[in-house]
Amino acid sequence: MPDDQKQQLADLGVVGRLDAGLERQLARDPDPLSLAARSLVTASFPDTVAPDVLAAVGLDPDAVLSGPAVPGDGGASKARRRDASWRAEIMQAWDRQCAFCGYDGQIMNASVGLGAAHVRRFALDGPDSLDNGLALCALHHKLFDLGVLGLTLDLGIQVSTTFTARTPAGRAVYDLHGRRLRPRPGTTTPAELHLVWHRTEVFKGEPLTAEHG
C-alpha cells in the first residue's frame, strides 16, 4: 500500500492489515474484496465516513457500496432494523435546522444539505431515539462523525485541535467552539451516556482552549 494511503488511514484512525497470502488471493479475484469491504465499512462506520475509508485503502467507494449483496450474508451486517420515522422526528425536533450553525436551506419546502445524525453510531449499537440524534448540516455532520466536532455534557460545542484551516470559510469552524446548542423548549437533547461515548470513541485529541472560542 502506498505511503500516502497509509497516512490517510492513520488519520482516520484505521489500522491493521490482512494476512499476506489472503491479500494476494484478493488481488487475483477482487470481487470477494469488494464484498468484504462493504460488509466491514457498513457495519463499523456511518454513511458519512464509509466512502472516505474505502478511498483511503485504494477502493472505489461507488463501486463497492453499490455492488451486489454479500452472498450468504442474509443482511447480517444490517441485522438491526432502522426506525423509518427517526430521521423525520429528529429533523422536526430541531426545527429543520443545523443544531450547530443554524443552517436551514430548503428547495421547494424540502430541506437540502441537512440531515439527522446519530451521536452514538447506529452501527455500534446507537439507538434510533430522540436522545441520540441531532439535525446537522452536511458539513458539520461529517465533522461530527470524524471527531472534529463534539459536545460537552452541558451541550457546548467543542472543536478538536486536530482540525486546521487557513481560509475564512474553513476557519469559521473555529467559531463554533464554546457555542452552546439552543434547542427549542421541550426538545429532547442528547443523553449523557451517548455524549460520553462520542467523546471517548469518536472525538479526536483535545478541544481547543478557551481563548480560541
C-alpha positions in Angstrom: 0.0 0.0 0.0 1.4 3.5 -0.9 2.7 5.6 2.0 0.1 8.3 1.3 -2.8 5.9 1.6 -1.3 4.5 4.8 -1.2 8.1 6.2 -4.8 8.6 5.2 -5.8 5.5 7.1 -3.8 6.6 10.1 -5.5 10.0 10.1 -8.9 8.2 10.0 -7.8 6.0 13.0 -7.9 2.9 10.8 -5.0 0.4 11.4 -4.2 -3.2 10.7 -3.9 -5.4 7.6 -4.8 -8.8 6.1 -2.7 -11.9 6.0 -0.2 -11.5 3.1 -1.5 -14.7 1.4 -5.1 -13.5 1.6 -4.1 -10.2 0.2 -2.5 -12.0 -2.8 -5.6 -14.0 -3.3 -7.9 -11.0 -3.2 -5.6 -9.2 -5.7 -6.2 -12.0 -8.2 -10.0 -12.1 -7.6 -11.2 -8.6 -6.5 -14.9 -9.4 -6.1 -14.6 -11.0 -2.7 -12.6 -8.0 -1.6 -15.4 -5.6 -2.6 -18.0 -7.7 -0.8 -15.9 -7.9 2.4 -15.0 -4.2 2.3 -18.7 -3.2 2.0 -19.7 -5.5 4.8 -16.9 -4.1 7.1 -17.4 -0.4 6.5 -21.2 -0.5 6.7 -21.0 -2.4 9.9 -18.4 -0.1 11.5 -18.7 3.4 10.1 -21.5 5.9 9.5 -22.6 6.7 5.9 -20.6 10.0 6.0 -17.3 8.3 6.7 -17.5 4.9 4.9 -16.6 6.3 1.4 -13.5 8.0 2.9 -12.3 4.8 4.5 -12.7 2.9 1.2 -11.0 5.6 -0.8 -8.1 5.6 1.7 -7.4 1.9 1.0 -7.5 2.4 -2.8 -11.1 1.1 -3.4 -13.7 2.9 -5.4 -16.5 3.8 -3.0 -19.2 4.0 -5.6 -18.3 0.5 -7.0 -18.0 -1.1 -3.5 -21.1 0.5 -1.9 -23.4 -0.1 -5.0 -22.3 -3.7 -5.6 -24.4 -6.9 -5.3 -25.4 -8.2 -1.9 -22.9 -10.3 0.1 -23.7 -14.0 -0.7 -25.0 -15.8 2.3 -24.9 -12.7 4.5 -28.6 -12.6 5.0 -28.3 -9.0 5.9 -26.1 -9.8 8.9 -24.2 -6.5 8.6 -27.5 -4.7 8.8 -29.3 -7.1 11.2 -30.7 -4.2 13.3 -33.7 -2.6 11.6 -33.6 1.2 11.5 -36.6 3.1 12.7 -38.1 4.6 9.5 -39.6 7.6 11.4 -36.4 8.5 13.3 -34.9 10.9 10.9 -38.1 12.8 10.4 -38.6 13.1 14.1 -35.1 14.4 14.7 -35.5 17.0 11.9 -38.8 18.2 13.4 -37.4 18.3 17.0 -34.6 20.5 15.9 -36.8 22.8 13.7 -35.2 21.5 10.5 -32.0 23.5 11.1 -28.5 22.6 11.9 -28.1 22.4 15.7 -24.5 23.7 15.4 -24.8 26.6 12.9 -28.5 27.1 12.3 -28.4 26.4 8.5 -31.9 25.7 7.3 -31.7 25.7 3.5 -34.7 24.4 1.5 -35.7 23.7 -2.1 -39.4 23.8 -2.7 -40.1 23.4 1.1 -37.8 20.4 1.4 -34.6 20.6 3.5 -31.4 20.3 1.5 -27.9 19.7 2.8 -29.4 18.9 6.2 -30.0 15.5 7.9 -30.3 13.6 11.1 -27.0 12.5 12.8 -26.6 9.8 15.5 -24.5 10.8 18.5 -23.6 7.2 19.2 -23.3 5.5 15.8 -26.1 3.2 14.8 -23.6 0.6 13.5 -22.2 0.5 17.0 -25.4 0.0 19.0 -26.6 3.6 18.9 -30.4 3.6 19.2 -32.8 5.4 16.9 -34.1 7.5 19.8 -34.6 11.3 20.2 -31.9 11.4 22.8 -29.3 10.0 20.4 -29.8 12.5 17.5 -29.2 15.9 16.2 -30.1 17.7 13.0 -26.9 18.8 11.3 -25.9 20.3 8.0 -23.8 18.2 5.7 -20.5 19.8 6.7 -21.0 19.6 10.4 -22.5 16.1 10.2 -19.3 15.0 8.5 -17.0 16.8 11.0 -19.0 15.4 13.9 -18.7 11.8 12.6 -15.0 12.3 12.0 -14.4 13.5 15.6 -13.5 17.1 14.6 -16.6 18.4 16.4 -18.0 17.2 19.8 -20.3 18.2 22.6 -19.8 18.7 26.3 -22.3 17.4 28.8 -23.9 20.8 29.0 -24.2 20.9 25.2 -21.3 23.2 24.5 -19.7 22.7 21.1 -16.0 21.6 21.0 -13.6 21.8 18.1 -10.7 19.4 18.1 -7.1 20.8 17.9 -6.5 18.3 15.1 -8.6 20.5 12.8 -6.7 23.2 10.9 -7.9 25.7 8.3 -6.4 28.8 6.6 -9.3 30.4 4.7 -12.1 32.4 6.3 -14.6 29.7 5.3 -12.6 27.0 6.9 -11.7 28.9 10.0 -15.4 29.6 10.6 -15.4 26.1 12.1 -13.3 27.5 14.9 -16.1 30.0 15.7 -18.3 27.1 16.8 -16.0 26.3 19.7 -17.7 27.2 23.0 -21.1 27.9 21.4 -24.0 26.2 23.2 -26.8 24.4 21.5 -30.1 26.3 21.8 -32.9 23.8 21.2 -36.5 25.0 21.3 -38.3 24.4 24.6 -39.3 20.7 25.1 -36.7 19.3 22.6 -35.1 16.1 23.8 -31.4 16.7 23.9 -28.6 14.1 23.6 -28.3 11.8 26.6 -25.2 11.9 28.7 -24.3 8.3 28.0 -24.3 9.0 24.2 -22.3 12.2 24.6 -19.7 10.4 26.8 -19.5 7.6 24.1 -18.9 10.1 21.3 -16.2 12.0 23.4 -14.4 8.7 24.2 -14.8 6.8 20.9 -15.0 9.4 18.2 -13.7 12.9 19.2 -10.1 13.3 18.3 -7.4 14.6 20.6 -8.1 17.6 22.8 -10.6 20.5 22.3 -9.4 24.0 21.5 -8.5 26.1 24.5 -10.9 28.8 25.8 -9.1 31.7 24.0 -9.7 30.1 20.7 -13.5 30.0 21.2 
